[in-house]
Amino acid sequence: MQLLSTLSYLVEKTVRAKTHLDALNRELDIYLKDSHTVITKEDTQNSRYIRRTELKPMSTIIGMLLGEFLYSLRSGLDQLAWQLALPTSRQNSERDVYFPIVADVSNPNRLRTHQDRLKLFPDEVAREIDAVQPYKGGSSAQDHPLWYLHLLCNFDKHRVIPINSRGVDIFVPHNPAVLIQHFNDEDAVEVSIPFKDKWQFDFDPGSTMTIEFGEWDTDFGVPRQKVTDIHGFFTNTIIPRFSRFNARAVATPEIRILPGKTIYSK
């Protein structure tokens, strides 16, 4: 049986997450090169000229790659917690040993729960875990990399990360007669103007695409760059802060080969 007596799992999981992140960004770049179509048509009945912008569907691999990226980091944190927990915690409170991520402790019950969780670790380790919590960021807690990791992991674990939360900036002429119609079921928008103003569509600065992972009609949306920031937080903050506990980490089986049955042949 081979043993890891250091926090190698966390480092290796972070490296593995970067592989998924690079693949995710490649897929997103491919999509952005051909993310939507723009067509024009005439509505002769109403004497209007229409420009229709329609988003193309994203590949499902994008959501899968994002989920694999998130799980590598989230599981790395929980393995870190297991390796650094008190021996009595691993023995008596196995299900409660994980890396907490807390954005708000204003509620007394939440604060008490968080404090109880920290008691499962040596005091010095508990202080470091608490120091990197989103709630330590004050008003920016909801914009903390670990909080984004927590929310997106919950999406991926219990539902599906919405990968269609994206938007296109569409050119709309400065015209009091302009009409804008949304077709949510078709991921399309139509902008129309009277025939006599058709010339205004001769100018189009182009449509730019933004991608967010989150839910429609809610305040929760994670911009693409924030996903990269999550990985950077592990590389620049989590690993350096906890690497000093290497000697304290519990030995963890890396590979275990059990003896098999002896087979006799005639």
CORTATA-V422096 format. One record per residue. N is the residue number from 1. RES is the residue in three letters. PHI is phi in whole degrees, 0 to 359 (* if undefined). PSI is psi in whole degrees, 0 to 359 (none if undefined). OMEGA is omega in radians with two decimals (999 if undefined). Layout:
# CORTATA-V422096
n=N res=RES phi=PHI psi=PSI omega=OMEGA
n=N res=RES phi=PHI psi=PSI omega=OMEGA
This chain:
# CORTATA-V422096
n=1 res=MET phi=* psi=127 omega=3.07
n=2 res=GLN phi=270 psi=146 omega=-3.12
n=3 res=LEU phi=237 psi=143 omega=2.98
n=4 res=LEU phi=256 psi=111 omega=-3.12
n=5 res=SER phi=265 psi=359 omega=3.10
n=6 res=THR phi=245 psi=186 omega=3.14
n=7 res=LEU phi=268 psi=40 omega=-3.08
n=8 res=SER phi=299 psi=326 omega=-3.12
n=9 res=TYR phi=302 psi=317 omega=-3.12
n=10 res=LEU phi=298 psi=316 omega=3.13
n=11 res=VAL phi=295 psi=314 omega=-3.11
n=12 res=GLU phi=293 psi=322 omega=3.10
n=13 res=LYS phi=294 psi=324 omega=3.11
n=14 res=THR phi=292 psi=321 omega=3.07
n=15 res=VAL phi=295 psi=316 omega=3.13
n=16 res=ARG phi=297 psi=321 omega=3.11
n=17 res=ALA phi=300 psi=324 omega=3.13
n=18 res=LYS phi=296 psi=325 omega=3.07
n=19 res=THR phi=299 psi=315 omega=3.11
n=20 res=HIS phi=293 psi=322 omega=-3.14
n=21 res=LEU phi=295 psi=317 omega=3.12
n=22 res=ASP phi=297 psi=318 omega=3.11
n=23 res=ALA phi=295 psi=320 omega=3.11
n=24 res=LEU phi=298 psi=314 omega=-3.13
n=25 res=ASN phi=296 psi=325 omega=3.08
n=26 res=ARG phi=297 psi=316 omega=3.14
n=27 res=GLU phi=295 psi=321 omega=3.12
n=28 res=LEU phi=293 psi=321 omega=3.12
n=29 res=ASP phi=295 psi=321 omega=3.09
n=30 res=ILE phi=298 psi=316 omega=-3.13
n=31 res=TYR phi=297 psi=317 omega=-3.07
n=32 res=LEU phi=296 psi=335 omega=3.12
n=33 res=LYS phi=288 psi=340 omega=-3.12
n=34 res=ASP phi=211 psi=60 omega=-2.98
n=35 res=SER phi=269 psi=341 omega=-3.07
n=36 res=HIS phi=202 psi=164 omega=3.08
n=37 res=THR phi=242 psi=150 omega=3.09
n=38 res=VAL phi=232 psi=123 omega=3.10
n=39 res=ILE phi=231 psi=157 omega=3.06
n=40 res=THR phi=240 psi=150 omega=3.13
n=41 res=LYS phi=206 psi=164 omega=-3.12
n=42 res=GLU phi=248 psi=133 omega=3.04
n=43 res=ASP phi=257 psi=89 omega=-3.05
n=44 res=THR phi=293 psi=330 omega=-3.12
n=45 res=GLN phi=295 psi=324 omega=-3.11
n=46 res=ASN phi=251 psi=5 omega=3.11
n=47 res=SER phi=55 psi=49 omega=3.14
n=48 res=ARG phi=231 psi=148 omega=3.10
n=49 res=TYR phi=254 psi=130 omega=-2.96
n=50 res=ILE phi=240 psi=136 omega=2.96
n=51 res=ARG phi=244 psi=120 omega=-3.09
n=52 res=ARG phi=252 psi=126 omega=3.06
n=53 res=THR phi=248 psi=123 omega=-3.07
n=54 res=GLU phi=233 psi=127 omega=3.12
n=55 res=LEU phi=284 psi=143 omega=3.05
n=56 res=LYS phi=271 psi=151 omega=-3.14
n=57 res=PRO phi=292 psi=148 omega=3.07
n=58 res=MET phi=276 psi=153 omega=3.04
n=59 res=SER phi=291 psi=140 omega=3.12
n=60 res=THR phi=295 psi=342 omega=3.13
n=61 res=ILE phi=297 psi=335 omega=-3.13
n=62 res=ILE phi=296 psi=313 omega=3.10
n=63 res=GLY phi=295 psi=323 omega=3.13
n=64 res=MET phi=294 psi=317 omega=3.13
n=65 res=LEU phi=295 psi=321 omega=3.10
n=66 res=LEU phi=296 psi=317 omega=3.12
n=67 res=GLY phi=298 psi=319 omega=3.12
n=68 res=GLU phi=294 psi=322 omega=3.08
n=69 res=PHE phi=299 psi=311 omega=-3.11
n=70 res=LEU phi=296 psi=317 omega=-3.08
n=71 res=TYR phi=294 psi=324 omega=3.11
n=72 res=SER phi=302 psi=316 omega=-3.10
n=73 res=LEU phi=285 psi=316 omega=-3.12
n=74 res=ARG phi=296 psi=316 omega=3.13
n=75 res=SER phi=292 psi=327 omega=3.07
n=76 res=GLY phi=298 psi=320 omega=3.09
n=77 res=LEU phi=296 psi=316 omega=-3.10
n=78 res=ASP phi=291 psi=325 omega=3.06
n=79 res=GLN phi=292 psi=324 omega=3.04
n=80 res=LEU phi=300 psi=314 omega=3.14
n=81 res=ALA phi=299 psi=318 omega=-3.13
n=82 res=TRP phi=297 psi=317 omega=-3.10
n=83 res=GLN phi=292 psi=332 omega=-3.06
n=84 res=LEU phi=257 psi=357 omega=-3.13
n=85 res=ALA phi=291 psi=159 omega=3.06
n=86 res=LEU phi=296 psi=144 omega=3.11
n=87 res=PRO phi=306 psi=321 omega=3.12
n=88 res=THR phi=294 psi=329 omega=3.11
n=89 res=SER phi=291 psi=317 omega=3.12
n=90 res=ARG phi=295 psi=330 omega=-3.10
n=91 res=GLN phi=277 psi=318 omega=-2.99
n=92 res=ASN phi=256 psi=340 omega=-3.07
n=93 res=SER phi=227 psi=47 omega=-3.02
n=94 res=GLU phi=306 psi=316 omega=-3.08
n=95 res=ARG phi=288 psi=343 omega=-3.09
n=96 res=ASP phi=265 psi=356 omega=-3.10
n=97 res=VAL phi=271 psi=103 omega=3.01
n=98 res=TYR phi=204 psi=171 omega=-3.10
n=99 res=PHE phi=275 psi=114 omega=-3.11
n=100 res=PRO phi=286 psi=148 omega=3.02
n=101 res=ILE phi=229 psi=112 omega=-2.97
n=102 res=VAL phi=232 psi=127 omega=-3.12
n=103 res=ALA phi=256 psi=344 omega=-3.04
n=104 res=ASP phi=210 psi=125 omega=3.09
n=105 res=VAL phi=238 psi=20 omega=3.13
n=106 res=SER phi=292 psi=332 omega=3.07
n=107 res=ASN phi=280 psi=126 omega=-3.10
n=108 res=PRO phi=305 psi=323 omega=-3.13
n=109 res=ASN phi=293 psi=319 omega=3.11
n=110 res=ARG phi=295 psi=319 omega=3.12
n=111 res=LEU phi=297 psi=316 omega=-3.13
n=112 res=ARG phi=295 psi=319 omega=3.12
n=113 res=THR phi=297 psi=317 omega=3.13
n=114 res=HIS phi=296 psi=317 omega=3.14
n=115 res=GLN phi=295 psi=322 omega=3.09
n=116 res=ASP phi=295 psi=322 omega=3.12
n=117 res=ARG phi=296 psi=320 omega=-3.12
n=118 res=LEU phi=293 psi=334 omega=-3.14
n=119 res=LYS phi=292 psi=350 omega=3.11
n=120 res=LEU phi=281 psi=357 omega=-3.07
n=121 res=PHE phi=237 psi=157 omega=2.99
n=122 res=PRO phi=304 psi=151 omega=-3.04
n=123 res=ASP phi=305 psi=317 omega=-3.09
n=124 res=GLU phi=294 psi=321 omega=3.10
n=125 res=VAL phi=292 psi=317 omega=3.14
n=126 res=ALA phi=301 psi=320 omega=3.12
n=127 res=ARG phi=297 psi=321 omega=3.12
n=128 res=GLU phi=291 psi=319 omega=3.10
n=129 res=ILE phi=300 psi=316 omega=-3.14
n=130 res=ASP phi=293 psi=325 omega=-3.06
n=131 res=ALA phi=294 psi=334 omega=-3.08
n=132 res=VAL phi=261 psi=7 omega=-3.10
n=133 res=GLN phi=290 psi=145 omega=3.11
n=134 res=PRO phi=304 psi=324 omega=-3.08
n=135 res=TYR phi=295 psi=342 omega=3.09
n=136 res=LYS phi=291 psi=343 omega=-3.13
n=137 res=GLY phi=276 psi=1 omega=3.11
n=138 res=GLY phi=67 psi=234 omega=-3.07
n=139 res=SER phi=293 psi=342 omega=-3.12
n=140 res=SER phi=266 psi=12 omega=-3.10
n=141 res=ALA phi=303 psi=321 omega=-3.11
n=142 res=GLN phi=288 psi=350 omega=3.13
n=143 res=ASP phi=250 psi=17 omega=-3.09
n=144 res=HIS phi=277 psi=140 omega=-3.12
n=145 res=PRO phi=304 psi=321 omega=-3.14
n=146 res=LEU phi=291 psi=328 omega=3.12
n=147 res=TRP phi=289 psi=321 omega=3.03
n=148 res=TYR phi=299 psi=318 omega=3.11
n=149 res=LEU phi=300 psi=314 omega=-3.13
n=150 res=HIS phi=300 psi=311 omega=-3.08
n=151 res=LEU phi=294 psi=315 omega=-3.12
n=152 res=LEU phi=293 psi=323 omega=3.08
n=153 res=CYS phi=297 psi=320 omega=3.10
n=154 res=ASN phi=296 psi=321 omega=3.05
n=155 res=PHE phi=301 psi=311 omega=-3.04
n=156 res=ASP phi=291 psi=329 omega=-3.08
n=157 res=LYS phi=280 psi=321 omega=-3.02
n=158 res=HIS phi=255 psi=336 omega=-3.14
n=159 res=ARG phi=225 psi=227 omega=3.05
n=160 res=VAL phi=225 psi=135 omega=3.09
n=161 res=ILE phi=297 psi=122 omega=3.10
n=162 res=PRO phi=297 psi=113 omega=-3.13
n=163 res=ILE phi=259 psi=3 omega=-3.14
n=164 res=ASN phi=259 psi=10 omega=3.10
n=165 res=SER phi=279 psi=90 omega=-3.05
n=166 res=ARG phi=213 psi=162 omega=-3.11
n=167 res=GLY phi=212 psi=152 omega=3.11
n=168 res=VAL phi=241 psi=130 omega=3.02
n=169 res=ASP phi=282 psi=118 omega=-3.01
n=170 res=ILE phi=250 psi=138 omega=3.11
n=171 res=PHE phi=288 psi=126 omega=3.09
n=172 res=VAL phi=235 psi=118 omega=-3.13
n=173 res=PRO phi=299 psi=148 omega=3.06
n=174 res=HIS phi=280 psi=92 omega=-3.01
n=175 res=ASN phi=211 psi=123 omega=-3.12
n=176 res=PRO phi=297 psi=342 omega=-3.12
n=177 res=ALA phi=264 psi=5 omega=-3.11
n=178 res=VAL phi=292 psi=144 omega=3.07
n=179 res=LEU phi=235 psi=139 omega=3.12
n=180 res=ILE phi=236 psi=125 omega=-3.12
n=181 res=GLN phi=235 psi=128 omega=3.14
n=182 res=HIS phi=260 psi=138 omega=3.06
n=183 res=PHE phi=238 psi=83 omega=-3.02
n=184 res=ASN phi=299 psi=324 omega=-3.13
n=185 res=ASP phi=292 psi=341 omega=-3.11
n=186 res=GLU phi=249 psi=4 omega=-3.07
n=187 res=ASP phi=49 psi=51 omega=-3.07
n=188 res=ALA phi=222 psi=155 omega=3.07
n=189 res=VAL phi=225 psi=136 omega=3.08
n=190 res=GLU phi=242 psi=130 omega=3.07
n=191 res=VAL phi=247 psi=127 omega=-3.10
n=192 res=SER phi=230 psi=151 omega=3.07
n=193 res=ILE phi=221 psi=162 omega=3.12
n=194 res=PRO phi=298 psi=153 omega=3.13
n=195 res=PHE phi=309 psi=319 omega=-3.05
n=196 res=LYS phi=295 psi=342 omega=-3.14
n=197 res=ASP phi=255 psi=17 omega=-3.09
n=198 res=LYS phi=306 psi=329 omega=-3.12
n=199 res=TRP phi=301 psi=337 omega=-3.12
n=200 res=GLN phi=292 psi=339 omega=3.09
n=201 res=PHE phi=275 psi=1 omega=3.06
n=202 res=ASP phi=291 psi=340 omega=3.11
n=203 res=PHE phi=252 psi=128 omega=3.08
n=204 res=ASP phi=213 psi=113 omega=-3.12
n=205 res=PRO phi=290 psi=359 omega=-3.12
n=206 res=GLY phi=95 psi=155 omega=-3.12
n=207 res=SER phi=257 psi=130 omega=3.10
n=208 res=THR phi=253 psi=143 omega=-3.05
n=209 res=MET phi=253 psi=135 omega=2.98
n=210 res=THR phi=240 psi=144 omega=-3.11
n=211 res=ILE phi=239 psi=131 omega=3.02
n=212 res=GLU phi=228 psi=145 omega=3.05
n=213 res=PHE phi=259 psi=115 omega=-3.08
n=214 res=GLY phi=172 psi=198 omega=-3.07
n=215 res=GLU phi=251 psi=144 omega=3.03
n=216 res=TRP phi=297 psi=148 omega=3.02
n=217 res=ASP phi=59 psi=29 omega=3.02
n=218 res=THR phi=227 psi=172 omega=3.11
n=219 res=ASP phi=275 psi=356 omega=-3.08
n=220 res=PHE phi=267 psi=115 omega=3.06
n=221 res=GLY phi=205 psi=132 omega=-3.12
n=222 res=VAL phi=252 psi=109 omega=3.11
n=223 res=PRO phi=299 psi=155 omega=-3.10
n=224 res=ARG phi=306 psi=318 omega=-3.09
n=225 res=GLN phi=298 psi=329 omega=-3.12
n=226 res=LYS phi=296 psi=332 omega=3.10
n=227 res=VAL phi=295 psi=318 omega=3.06
n=228 res=THR phi=295 psi=323 omega=3.13
n=229 res=ASP phi=297 psi=326 omega=3.10
n=230 res=ILE phi=301 psi=313 omega=3.14
n=231 res=HIS phi=296 psi=319 omega=3.12
n=232 res=GLY phi=299 psi=326 omega=3.13
n=233 res=PHE phi=295 psi=323 omega=3.08
n=234 res=PHE phi=292 psi=315 omega=-3.09
n=235 res=THR phi=293 psi=318 omega=-3.00
n=236 res=ASN phi=264 psi=342 omega=-3.07
n=237 res=THR phi=237 psi=301 omega=-3.03
n=238 res=ILE phi=299 psi=305 omega=-3.08
n=239 res=ILE phi=298 psi=312 omega=3.12
n=240 res=PRO phi=300 psi=321 omega=-3.07
n=241 res=ARG phi=290 psi=325 omega=-3.05
n=242 res=PHE phi=262 psi=352 omega=-3.12
n=243 res=SER phi=295 psi=337 omega=-3.13
n=244 res=ARG phi=288 psi=351 omega=3.11
n=245 res=PHE phi=264 psi=14 omega=-3.08
n=246 res=ASN phi=307 psi=313 omega=-3.07
n=247 res=ALA phi=293 psi=339 omega=-3.09
n=248 res=ARG phi=271 psi=344 omega=-3.04
n=249 res=ALA phi=293 psi=139 omega=3.11
n=250 res=VAL phi=291 psi=143 omega=3.09
n=251 res=ALA phi=294 psi=132 omega=-3.06
n=252 res=THR phi=240 psi=130 omega=3.12
n=253 res=PRO phi=297 psi=129 omega=3.06
n=254 res=GLU phi=263 psi=312 omega=3.12
n=255 res=ILE phi=224 psi=129 omega=3.10
n=256 res=ARG phi=231 psi=123 omega=3.12
n=257 res=ILE phi=246 psi=115 omega=-3.14
n=258 res=LEU phi=275 psi=146 omega=3.10
n=259 res=PRO phi=295 psi=135 omega=-3.14
n=260 res=GLY phi=267 psi=181 omega=3.12
n=261 res=LYS phi=285 psi=145 omega=3.05
n=262 res=THR phi=278 psi=127 omega=-3.09
n=263 res=ILE phi=252 psi=124 omega=3.12
n=264 res=TYR phi=257 psi=137 omega=3.10
n=265 res=SER phi=239 psi=145 omega=3.13
n=266 res=LYS phi=273 psi=none omega=999
